[in-house]
Amino acid sequence: MSVGTEITYGNSMVPDDGWVEYLNQKWDRNMVFEETSKFPELTPQSETEQRPHKVSFYVKKDKARDVTKALSEIFEKRGLDVKIIYSGGMDLDILPQGAGKGQALAYLLKKFKTEGRQPVNTLVCGDSGNDAELFSIPEVYGVMVSNAQEELLKWHSENAKDNPKIIHATERCASGIIQAIGHFNLGPNKSPRDVSDISDESLENTNPAHEVVKFNLFFERWRRAEVDNNEIYLASLKAVCNASGTFIHPSGVEYPLDSSTNLLRKSYGDKQGKHYRVWVDQVLPRQIGSDTWLVKFNKWELSGEERRCCLTTAILSTKEGAWFTWMHVHQTWVERSGESDWLF
């Protein structure tokens, strides 16, 4: 975050104290502001872009090289150890020498390895010059999206064009990232939203997070009448709900889990032609038994101008070669507005 000058954890954004201590070495933010104020070529960016270990300016492209050189010499004489990053054809960031997206990633990978939590794979993604350092970490895969800016493409041609672990995608933005996931075989690279037939076997997956996404996408399509009003779908839904399972609605009312089919039957097409979307985020699955998973996630619904969110905790069970079975679902309001027609 903030060009690699901040590492935080969780929704409460708890800072990594070790990283802060590391960045404080030979860094004086006030001195940086003092010296940069002497350069009329520099225009300070908004206050929201200024961080404890990042001072940011705008500078015209034809002035950037000379300003960068002059500042580097001044800071060295004053005993500061900084790096200056120019990107986007206009953005100039001044950071501690140890900062940057690449160094932050290296720090995290080392920390996770020490703690026995090393990632199976790491994919870095970028589109501007301040992302270049990410691609210098040897153990990661990398993708530059097709709309990447000139300075990053130049860096790639000079430093990494023969590196098989780094690609320049032919797709833009998030599509380029999905392309890289498929190219490097890092995981599923076909979004359920891109599949019109929800019974498509290519979507079968033993990942409970994927099951959560599929389940909620079907719910959206059913209410928007984007699938047929067919009892086969309801029978399939009932089959993956444990007969003795429970569903606790965010209102506090408890239902038998398999009664969800009755709720769905009554709601078919009630959002047809309306602005209605369902999505999930922060999906965190944790295996709590040989065939049982505890999955926490935020489920969102957007209906017209009203947006609602529930913190959802679900227990899923699976047998080898079989579908997931939903054992228990408990929802609690996180955000809501207006009258609620929340089903589950």
SVG drawing of the C-alpha trace seen along z (x, -y; Angstrom):
<svg xmlns="http://www.w3.org/2000/svg" viewBox="-44 -28 71 68">
<polyline fill="none" stroke="black" stroke-width="0.4" points="0.0,0.0 1.2,-3.6 3.9,-2.5 5.1,0.1 5.6,-2.2 2.8,-0.7 2.0,2.9 -1.2,3.4 -3.4,6.4 -7.1,7.0 -10.1,4.8 -8.7,2.6 -5.5,2.0 -3.1,2.9 0.4,1.6 3.4,3.9 5.6,2.4 8.7,4.1 8.3,2.6 7.7,-0.9 10.9,-0.6 12.9,0.5 11.6,-2.5 12.5,-5.0 16.2,-4.4 17.8,-7.6 14.4,-9.1 13.2,-12.6 9.8,-13.6 10.1,-17.2 13.5,-17.5 12.1,-16.1 9.4,-18.7 11.9,-21.4 14.1,-20.6 11.4,-19.9 9.8,-23.3 12.8,-24.9 11.8,-23.3 9.0,-25.3 8.8,-22.4 7.2,-20.3 3.5,-20.5 2.5,-18.7 -0.2,-16.1 -3.3,-16.2 -3.0,-15.6 -4.6,-12.1 -1.6,-11.1 1.0,-12.1 1.9,-9.3 4.4,-9.0 7.0,-7.4 5.8,-8.8 6.0,-12.4 4.3,-12.8 4.4,-15.5 3.4,-16.2 6.2,-17.1 6.2,-17.6 7.8,-14.8 10.5,-17.1 11.6,-18.3 11.5,-14.9 15.0,-13.7 16.8,-16.9 14.7,-17.3 15.3,-13.7 19.0,-14.1 19.2,-17.3 17.1,-16.0 19.1,-12.8 22.3,-14.8 20.8,-17.1 19.3,-14.3 22.6,-12.4 24.5,-15.5 21.9,-15.9 22.4,-12.3 19.1,-10.9 18.9,-7.6 15.9,-7.9 14.7,-6.6 12.8,-8.7 10.3,-7.0 8.8,-8.7 5.8,-7.0 2.7,-7.7 4.3,-10.5 3.7,-12.9 3.9,-11.3 7.1,-11.7 7.3,-9.8 10.0,-10.2 10.4,-7.2 12.9,-5.8 15.5,-3.8 14.2,-0.6 10.7,-1.2 8.9,-0.2 6.5,2.4 9.2,4.9 10.9,4.5 7.6,4.7 6.7,8.0 10.2,9.4 9.7,8.5 6.3,10.2 7.5,13.4 10.5,13.7 8.2,13.1 5.6,15.6 8.3,18.2 9.8,17.7 6.3,18.1 5.7,21.3 3.0,19.6 4.8,19.3 2.4,18.9 2.1,21.7 2.4,19.2 2.6,15.4 1.4,13.4 2.3,9.8 0.4,7.4 1.3,4.0 0.6,1.2 3.0,-1.6 6.6,-2.4 6.3,-2.1 5.3,1.5 8.6,2.5 10.2,3.6 7.6,6.2 8.8,8.1 12.3,8.2 11.4,10.7 12.8,14.0 10.3,16.4 7.1,14.7 5.1,14.8 4.3,11.5 1.9,9.9 1.9,6.5 -1.6,5.8 -2.0,4.8 -2.7,1.2 0.5,0.9 2.2,-2.5 5.3,-3.3 7.8,-3.3 6.9,0.2 7.0,1.6 10.4,0.0 11.6,1.6 10.3,5.0 12.1,4.8 15.4,3.9 15.2,6.2 12.8,9.1 11.7,9.8 13.4,13.3 12.0,14.2 9.4,16.9 7.7,16.1 6.7,12.6 4.3,11.9 2.8,8.9 -0.9,9.8 -3.0,9.2 -6.0,8.3 -6.6,5.1 -6.9,4.5 -8.4,7.4 -8.9,9.5 -5.1,9.4 -4.7,10.8 -7.2,13.6 -5.2,14.3 -2.0,14.7 -3.7,17.0 -4.5,19.3 -1.2,18.9 0.8,20.0 -1.8,22.6 -2.2,20.8 -5.9,21.6 -9.3,21.2 -9.3,18.6 -12.9,18.8 -15.3,16.6 -18.7,18.1 -20.2,14.9 -18.8,15.7 -20.6,19.1 -24.2,19.0 -24.9,22.6 -24.5,22.8 -24.6,26.6 -21.4,26.5 -19.1,29.2 -16.0,27.1 -17.1,25.1 -16.9,28.1 -14.3,27.4 -13.3,28.8 -12.6,25.3 -15.3,24.2 -14.7,20.5 -15.6,21.4 -18.8,23.1 -19.8,20.0 -19.4,17.8 -21.4,20.3 -24.2,20.5 -24.7,16.8 -24.4,16.2 -27.2,18.7 -29.3,16.8 -28.8,13.6 -29.7,15.2 -32.8,16.8 -34.2,13.6 -33.3,11.8 -35.0,14.6 -31.7,15.3 -32.2,19.0 -35.3,21.1 -37.9,21.5 -37.2,25.2 -37.8,27.5 -34.5,29.2 -32.6,26.2 -34.6,26.2 -34.1,30.0 -30.4,29.5 -30.4,26.7 -32.3,28.8 -29.9,31.7 -26.9,29.6 -28.6,28.4 -28.4,30.7 -31.9,31.9 -31.2,31.1 -29.2,27.9 -30.2,24.5 -30.2,21.0 -30.2,18.0 -31.5,14.9 -29.8,11.6 -33.1,10.6 -32.4,13.4 -35.1,15.8 -34.1,19.4 -35.2,21.6 -34.5,25.2 -31.8,24.8 -33.6,26.9 -36.6,24.6 -34.6,22.2 -36.0,23.9 -39.5,22.7 -38.2,19.1 -36.6,19.3 -39.7,20.7 -41.7,17.6 -39.0,15.1 -38.3,16.2 -38.0,13.2 -38.9,10.7 -35.8,8.6 -36.2,9.1 -35.5,5.9 -34.2,4.2 -30.8,3.1 -29.9,6.0 -26.6,7.7 -25.2,10.2 -21.6,10.6 -19.3,11.9 -15.9,10.7 -13.4,11.5 -14.1,15.3 -12.0,17.1 -12.3,20.9 -10.8,22.9 -10.8,26.7 -12.0,27.8 -12.3,31.5 -11.3,34.1 -14.3,33.2 -15.7,30.1 -15.0,26.4 -15.9,23.2 -16.3,20.4 -16.7,16.7 -17.5,14.1 -19.4,10.9 -22.5,11.3 -23.6,8.1 -26.8,7.3 -27.4,4.1 -31.1,3.5 -31.7,0.1 -29.9,-2.4 -30.0,-0.3 -27.0,1.7 -27.0,4.4 -24.3,6.6 -24.2,9.5 -21.3,11.2 -22.0,14.8 -20.6,17.9 -21.2,21.2 -20.3,24.8 -19.8,26.9 -19.1,30.6 -17.9,32.8 -17.2,36.4 -14.6,37.5 -16.0,37.1 -19.2,35.4 -20.6,31.9 -20.4,29.7 -23.3,29.9 -24.3,26.8 -24.7,27.7 -25.3,24.4 -25.5,20.7 -25.6,17.8 -25.9,14.1 -25.4,10.9 -26.1,7.4 -23.0,5.3 -24.6,2.6 -28.2,2.0 -30.5,-0.8 -34.3,-1.0 -36.8,1.8 -35.2,5.2 -36.4,8.0 -33.3,10.1 -33.9,13.8 -30.6,15.5"/>
</svg>
